[in-house]
Amino acid sequence: MPDEKAAGDLKGPAKRVSGLPEVQLEKMIDSIDEAIIGCDKDGYINIYNSANERREKMNRKNVLHRHVDEVYDFHSGKSLLMRAITEKKPIIDQYQEYTTELSGTYVEIICSTVPIMEGDRVIGAVSVMKDYSKVKKLSRIIMDLQSNLYSSNIDKTGKPKPAGARHTFSDIIGQNHFLQDTLRWARKTAGNDLPVLIYGDTGTGKELLAQGIHNAGARKEKPFIAINCAAIPENLLEGLLFGTVKGAFTGALDRPGLFEQATEGTLVLDEINSMSLNLQSKLLRVIQEEAVRRVGDNRERKINTRLISISNLDPAVAIREGLLREDLYYRIAYISLNMPPLSRRLDDLPALADYLVGKYNSKLNLNIECISDELFDLLEQYPWPGNIRELEHVIAASMSALNTADTEIRPEDLPPSIRYKFAGIPGEQNTVDSNLTLATMMDSAERRMIETALKRNNWNISKAARELGLKRQSLQYRIRKYSLG
């Protein structure tokens, strides 16, 4: 049993950092819906909130000051708290299952654990835990639906019917030279089956390009299936991708995975940089062997599936930051295609705006002919961090309040919720939107300052950084953050 000083190690630094009285800090932790547990550097528990009491059916008085290995039977063999202390680094969104020794409660969680540091010294660790059972139930419903979809897409010969891709290259609007260079390479790669990586900022149309590649190739009559790797926990994503066999885990059934369901067609792995490194290693093996082994199975099944991966980060950045395995990159990116941000293709703004006005004329039964010159000048000056998706939001929102007598969209037609983004709107210069946060205002001001400095220095990053009083690396980070590159 640790002494009282050891048991209070974690609370001491927390109290100094937060400036809150200890009782107030405990009440704040207790008010959080997520279960929280903390321990000192030796593994003795000194934080245990009410949400954890409810989940694990234990009284904190019986838990505090005990060692984590005395309170829990970890099925994986080691506490994430102790791992974080030993490794001195965070463990984010990790699945763990265990049984409590005091109440006998079986628990499954998704847990983020961080070591608490004082200088270079670890003084404890804290975990924030989410109930995994609800996620698992929802994901199994998704797996059931996916399995039913697969069954309904089998024709009389036992082969999958084509599904999924509706768009072609002709649906990608714009003549900008950055975009056209990407499309030129995309058309070339559509003629073969080599894996492709598409990368770019959110809202640039990466899946649209993936559909265009599929529909321009020999597999266009075969299935096209896309899945977002960031939306599903690791062990469930593994089952979705590779399939499962009955008994592999509680409730598991014989199901083909997405690689099998996309046989002879195309599988798109969106946000592949969000996939865990452990699962990336398994994916690498599937690609190398051209065969998949269902979870819980001991036999391999040959696959014939074209793979298109999508990343919202430049692959070089993702590799450098440890989000993408370098060996996997060489397997999934025989061709890398960049979808440029809207800020680099503002010459396409008129064509994109015309298309979107026509789209929402049909949806809203309007007769808008154009965007006024005054509003268009504002749109051209805006950096568009949300890219084409943000442009569509602005146009749709502006048109939503118009009527059939209106023929153009003007600055005053912008809804208050987005009007603050555009400087120069009459009557708005000194107005602050009620929904605008300080952080948003600061980001907007910083973005404009950086863009002005870059333009003044002909996009010479070193000169602009000196003018702004920033390090070159700091400016490069902000350029990526605001999609100014």
C-alpha positions in Angstrom: 0.0 0.0 0.0 1.5 3.4 -1.0 1.7 6.2 1.5 -0.7 9.2 1.2 2.0 11.4 -0.5 2.5 8.8 -3.2 -1.2 8.3 -3.7 -1.6 12.1 -4.2 1.2 12.5 -6.7 -1.1 12.9 -9.6 -3.4 15.3 -7.9 -0.6 17.6 -6.8 0.6 18.6 -10.3 -3.0 18.7 -11.6 -3.8 21.2 -8.9 -0.8 23.4 -9.7 -1.5 23.3 -13.4 -5.2 24.0 -13.2 -5.1 26.5 -10.4 -8.3 24.8 -9.1 -8.8 23.8 -5.5 -8.6 20.0 -5.1 -12.3 19.6 -4.2 -13.3 21.6 -7.2 -11.1 19.6 -9.5 -12.6 16.4 -8.2 -16.1 17.7 -8.8 -15.2 18.6 -12.3 -13.8 15.2 -13.0 -17.0 13.6 -11.5 -19.2 15.7 -13.7 -17.7 14.2 -16.9 -19.7 11.4 -18.6 -16.7 9.5 -19.7 -15.0 7.1 -17.2 -11.7 8.4 -15.9 -9.0 6.6 -13.9 -5.6 7.8 -12.9 -2.6 6.3 -11.0 0.8 7.4 -9.7 4.1 6.3 -11.2 4.0 3.0 -9.3 0.5 2.1 -10.5 -1.5 3.0 -7.4 -4.9 4.4 -8.3 -5.6 8.0 -7.2 -8.3 9.2 -9.5 -11.6 7.2 -10.1 -14.7 9.2 -11.1 -18.4 8.5 -10.7 -18.8 7.4 -14.4 -16.3 4.7 -13.7 -18.2 3.6 -10.5 -21.4 3.2 -12.6 -19.6 1.3 -15.4 -17.6 -1.1 -13.3 -20.0 -1.4 -10.4 -17.4 -0.6 -7.8 -17.2 1.9 -5.0 -14.3 4.3 -5.3 -13.4 4.0 -1.6 -12.6 0.3 -2.3 -10.6 1.2 -5.4 -8.5 4.3 -4.5 -4.9 3.6 -3.3 -4.9 0.0 -4.7 -2.6 -1.1 -7.4 -4.3 -1.4 -10.9 -3.2 -5.1 -11.1 -4.9 -5.7 -7.8 -8.2 -4.2 -9.0 -8.3 -5.5 -12.6 -7.7 -8.7 -14.5 -6.5 -7.5 -17.9 -7.2 -10.0 -20.6 -4.4 -8.6 -22.7 -2.0 -9.0 -19.8 -1.0 -5.4 -19.1 -2.7 -2.2 -18.0 -2.6 0.6 -20.5 -1.9 2.9 -17.5 1.3 1.0 -16.8 2.2 0.8 -20.5 2.0 4.6 -20.8 4.2 5.0 -17.7 6.8 2.6 -19.0 6.8 3.8 -22.6 6.5 7.5 -21.7 4.1 8.2 -24.6 0.3 8.4 -25.1 -1.7 5.4 -26.2 -4.7 6.7 -28.2 -8.0 5.0 -28.9 -6.8 1.5 -27.8 -9.3 -1.3 -27.4 -9.0 -3.2 -24.0 -11.1 -5.8 -22.2 -10.8 -6.7 -18.6 -12.7 -8.1 -15.6 -12.8 -6.2 -12.3 -11.5 -8.3 -9.4 -13.8 -6.6 -6.8 -17.2 -6.8 -8.6 -16.5 -9.4 -11.3 -17.8 -7.0 -14.0 -16.6 -7.7 -17.6 -15.8 -4.5 -19.4 -14.9 -3.6 -23.0 -13.6 -0.1 -23.6 -11.9 2.2 -26.2 -9.3 4.0 -24.1 -6.9 6.9 -24.5 -4.1 7.0 -21.9 -1.5 9.6 -21.4 1.5 9.7 -19.1 1.7 12.7 -16.7 5.1 14.3 -16.9 6.9 16.6 -14.6 9.9 17.6 -16.7 11.5 14.4 -17.9 10.0 12.4 -15.0 6.8 10.3 -15.2 4.7 10.9 -12.1 1.6 9.0 -13.2 -0.9 8.4 -16.0 -4.5 9.0 -16.7 -7.0 7.2 -18.9 -10.3 8.4 -20.4 -12.5 5.5 -21.4 -15.5 5.1 -23.7 -18.0 2.3 -23.6 -17.1 -0.1 -26.4 -20.2 -2.3 -26.2 -22.4 0.4 -27.9 -19.9 0.9 -30.6 -19.6 -2.8 -31.1 -23.3 -3.3 -31.4 -23.6 -0.5 -34.0 -20.7 -1.8 -36.0 -22.1 -5.3 -36.0 -25.3 -3.9 -37.4 -23.2 -2.3 -40.1 -21.5 -5.6 -40.8 -24.9 -7.3 -41.0 -26.2 -4.7 -43.4 -23.0 -5.0 -45.5 -23.4 -8.8 -45.5 -27.0 -8.5 -46.6 -26.0 -6.0 -49.3 -23.4 -8.5 -50.5 -26.0 -11.3 -50.6 -28.5 -9.2 -52.5 -25.8 -8.2 -55.1 -25.1 -11.8 -56.1 -26.5 -12.7 -59.5 -27.7 -16.1 -60.6 -24.2 -17.2 -61.6 -22.9 -16.5 -58.2 -21.0 -13.4 -59.2 -21.5 -10.0 -57.5 -23.5 -7.4 -59.4 -21.9 -4.0 -60.1 -22.5 -1.3 -57.4 -21.3 2.0 -56.2 -19.6 4.5 -58.6 -21.9 7.0 -60.2 -19.4 9.7 -61.2 -17.0 10.0 -64.1 -14.1 12.3 -65.0 -16.6 14.5 -66.8 -18.2 15.3 -63.5 -15.0 17.0 -62.2 -15.4 20.6 -63.2 -12.4 22.9 -64.0 -9.7 23.8 -66.4 -7.1 24.8 -63.8 -3.6 23.5 -64.8 -3.0 21.8 -61.4 -6.4 19.9 -61.7 -5.8 19.0 -65.4 -2.4 17.6 -64.6 -4.0 15.4 -61.9 -6.8 14.3 -64.3 -4.2 13.5 -67.1 -2.4 11.1 -64.8 -5.7 9.7 -63.4 -6.8 8.8 -67.0 -3.5 7.0 -67.6 -3.8 5.0 -64.4 -7.4 4.1 -65.1 -6.1 1.8 -67.8 -4.3 -0.5 -65.4 -4.9 -2.2 -62.1 -2.1 -0.8 -60.0 -2.9 0.6 -56.6 -3.5 4.4 -56.5 -3.2 6.9 -53.7 -5.3 10.1 -53.9 -4.4 12.8 -51.4 -5.6 16.3 -50.7 -7.5 18.5 -48.2 -11.0 17.7 -47.1 -13.6 18.8 -49.6 -11.5 18.8 -52.7 -13.3 15.8 -54.4 -11.0 12.9 -53.8 -13.7 10.2 -53.9 -15.1 11.8 -57.0 -11.7 11.2 -58.6 -11.7 7.6 -57.3 -15.0 7.0 -58.9 -13.8 8.5 -62.2 -10.8 6.1 -62.2 -13.1 3.1 -61.6 -15.6 4.1 -64.3 -12.8 4.8 -66.9 -11.2 1.3 -66.4 -11.9 -2.3 -67.3 -13.6 -2.9 -63.9 -16.4 -0.3 -64.4 -19.1 -3.0 -64.6 -17.9 -4.5 -61.4 -18.5 -3.5 -57.7 -17.2 -0.2 -56.3 -17.1 -0.1 -52.5 -15.7 2.7 -50.3 -15.2 2.7 -46.6 -14.0 5.4 -44.2 -11.2 4.0 -42.1 -11.5 6.7 -39.5 -15.1 5.9 -38.6 -14.7 2.4 -37.3 -12.6 0.9 -34.4 -9.6 -1.1 -35.3 -10.8 -4.7 -34.5 -14.1 -4.1 -36.2 -12.5 -2.5 -39.2 -10.4 -5.6 -39.5 -13.5 -7.8 -39.7 -15.2 -5.5 -42.2 -12.1 -5.5 -44.5 -11.1 -9.2 -44.3 -14.3 -10.9 -43.2 -15.0 -13.1 -40.2 -15.8 -16.8 -39.5 -18.3 -18.0 -37.0 -16.9 -18.1 -33.4 -14.0 -15.8 -34.1 -15.4 -13.6 -31.4 -18.7 -13.3 -29.5 -21.5 -13.0 -32.1 -19.2 -13.4 -35.1 -20.7 -15.1 -38.2 -19.4 -16.3 -41.5 -19.1 -13.1 -43.5 -17.1 -12.1 -46.5 -15.0 -8.9 -46.0 -15.0 -5.9 -48.3 -12.0 -7.2 -50.2 -14.1 -10.3 -51.2 -17.2 -8.2 -51.8 -15.3 -6.0 -54.2 -14.0 -9.0 -56.1 -13.1 -8.0 -59.7 -14.0 -4.4 -58.8 -12.5 -1.6 -56.8 -12.2 -1.1 -53.0 -11.6 2.5 -51.8 -10.0 3.0 -48.3 -10.8 6.6 -47.4 -8.6 8.3 -44.7 -6.2 5.4 -44.7 -3.8 7.6 -42.7 -6.3 7.1 -39.8 -5.9 3.3 -39.9 -3.8 1.9 -37.0 -0.3 0.9 -37.8 -1.1 -2.6 -36.6 -3.9 -2.9 -39.1 -1.7 -1.3 -41.8 0.8 -4.2 -41.3 -2.0 -6.7 -41.9 -3.2 -4.8 -45.0 0.3 -4.8 -46.3 0.4 -8.6 -46.1 -3.0 -8.9 -47.9 -1.7 -6.7 -50.8 1.6 -8.6 -51.0 0.0 -12.0 -51.0 -3.1 -11.0 -53.0 -5.0 -13.2 -50.5 -7.1 -12.5 -47.5 -7.6 -14.5 -44.3 -10.9 -13.9 -42.5 -10.6 -13.1 -38.8 -10.6 -16.5 -37.0 -10.0 -18.5 -40.1 -6.9 -20.5 -40.9 -7.2 -20.6 -44.7 -6.4 -17.8 -47.2 -8.8 -16.8 -50.0 -7.4 -15.3 -53.2 -8.6 -11.9 -54.1 -8.8 -9.9 -57.3 -9.6 -6.4 -56.2 -8.2 -3.0 -57.3 -7.2 -0.8 -54.4 -7.6 3.0 -54.3 -6.5 4.7 -51.1 -7.4 8.2 -50.0 -5.5 10.4 -47.5 -6.3 13.9 -46.2 -2.6 14.4 -45.6 0.3 14.6 -48.0 1.8 11.0 -47.7 5.3 12.5 -46.9 3.8 14.3 -43.9 1.8 11.2 -42.9 4.9 9.0 -43.0 7.0 11.6 -41.1 4.4 11.9 -38.4 4.1 8.1 -38.0 0.5 7.9 -39.4 1.4 5.9 -42.5 3.8 3.0 -42.8 6.5 3.7 -45.4 6.5 0.1 -46.6 2.7 0.2 -47.0 3.0 3.5 -48.9 5.2 1.9 -51.6 2.5 -0.8 -52.0 -0.6 1.4 -52.2 0.9 4.3 -54.2 2.3 3.2 -57.5 0.7 6.4 -58.6 0.0 9.3 -56.2 -2.5 11.9 -57.3 -3.0 15.2 -55.6 -6.4 16.9 -55.7 -5.5 20.6 -55.4 -7.3 22.9 -52.9 -9.7 25.5 -54.2 -7.2 28.2 -53.1 -4.9 27.0 -55.9 -7.5 26.8 -58.6 -9.5 30.1 -58.1 -9.6 30.4 -61.9 -12.2 27.5 -61.7 -14.4 29.5 -59.3 -16.7 30.9 -62.0 -17.4 27.4 -63.6 -17.9 25.8 -60.1 -20.2 28.6 -59.0 -22.3 28.3 -62.2 -22.6 24.6 -61.8 -23.7 24.9 -58.1 -26.2 27.7 -58.9 -27.7 25.4 -61.5 -27.8 22.5 -59.2 -29.7 24.4 -56.5 -32.0 26.1 -59.0 -33.3 22.6 -59.7 -33.5 21.6 -56.0 -35.1 24.8 -54.8 -37.2 25.6 -57.9 -35.5 29.0 -58.4 -34.3 31.0 -61.4 -31.0 32.4 -60.3 -29.0 33.5 -63.3 -25.7 34.6 -61.7 -23.7 35.7 -58.7 -23.4 39.5 -58.5 -20.0 41.1 -59.2 -19.8 42.4 -55.7 -20.3 39.0 -54.1 -18.0 37.3 -56.6 -15.2 39.7 -55.7 -15.6 38.6 -52.1 -15.6 35.0 -53.0 -12.4 35.4 -55.0 -10.6 37.0 -52.0 -11.6 34.2 -49.6 -9.1 31.4 -48.9 -11.7 28.5 -48.9 -10.2 26.3 -46.2 -13.2 24.0 -46.7 -12.7 23.9 -50.4 -15.5 23.0 -52.9 -17.6 21.5 -50.1 -17.5 24.9 -48.3 -18.3 26.8 -51.6 -21.3 24.6 -52.1 -22.4 25.3 -48.5 -22.1 29.1 -49.1 -24.1 29.0 -52.3 -26.8 26.6 -51.1 -27.3 28.6 -47.9 -27.5 31.9 -49.8 -30.0 30.5 -52.2 -32.2 28.9 -49.5 -33.8 32.3 -48.6 -34.3 33.5 -52.2 -37.6 33.4 -54.1 -38.6 32.8 -57.7 -38.5 36.6 -58.5 -34.7 36.8 -57.6 -32.2 36.5 -60.5 -28.9 36.9 -58.7 -27.1 36.2 -55.4 -25.9 39.4 -53.7 -23.6 39.9 -50.6 -26.6 40.7 -48.4 -28.1 37.3 -49.3 -25.3 35.5 -47.3 -26.8 34.1 -44.1 -25.6 35.7 -40.8 -24.0 32.3 -39.8 -21.4 32.6 -42.6 -21.4 36.3 -43.4 -18.6 37.1 -40.9 -16.2 35.1 -43.2 -16.3 37.7 -45.9 -14.9 41.2 -45.3 -16.4 44.1 -47.1 -20.1 43.2 -46.9 -22.2 46.4 -46.4 -23.1 46.9 -42.7 -20.9 44.0 -41.6 -17.5 45.6 -41.0 -18.1 46.2 -37.3 -20.5 43.4 -36.6 -19.5 40.2 -34.8 -21.7 37.2 -35.4 -23.2 35.9 -32.2 -22.0 32.3 -33.1 -18.5 33.5 -33.8 -15.9 32.3 -31.3 -12.7 34.0 -30.4 -10.7 31.1 -31.9 -12.5 31.5 -35.2 -11.9 35.2 -35.3 -8.2 34.7 -34.6 -7.9 32.0 -37.2 -9.6 34.2 -39.8 -7.3 37.1 -39.0 -4.2 34.9 -39.0 -5.1 33.4 -42.3 -5.5 36.8 -44.0 -2.2 38.1 -42.6 -0.4 35.0 -43.9 -2.0 35.1 -47.3 -1.2 38.8 -47.7 2.5 38.3 -46.6 2.9 35.4 -49.1 1.4 37.4 -52.0 3.6 40.4 -51.1 6.7 38.2 -51.2 5.7 36.3 -54.3 5.1 33.1 -52.2 8.7 33.0 -51.0 8.2 31.2 -47.7 11.5 32.3 -46.1 10.9 36.0 -46.8 7.2 35.8 -45.7 8.3 34.0 -42.5 10.8 36.8 -41.7 8.2 39.5 -42.3 5.7 37.7 -40.0 8.3 37.0 -37.3 7.8 33.2 -37.7 10.1 30.3 -38.2 9.9 28.8 -41.6 8.6 25.5 -40.3 5.9 27.4 -38.3 4.8 29.2 -41.4 4.7 26.0 -43.5 2.5 24.4 -40.8 0.1 27.3 -41.0 0.1 27.2 -44.8 -1.1 23.6 -44.6 -3.5 24.4 -41.9 -5.3 27.1 -43.9 -4.9 25.3 -47.3 -2.8 28.2 -48.7 -0.2 26.0 -50.4 
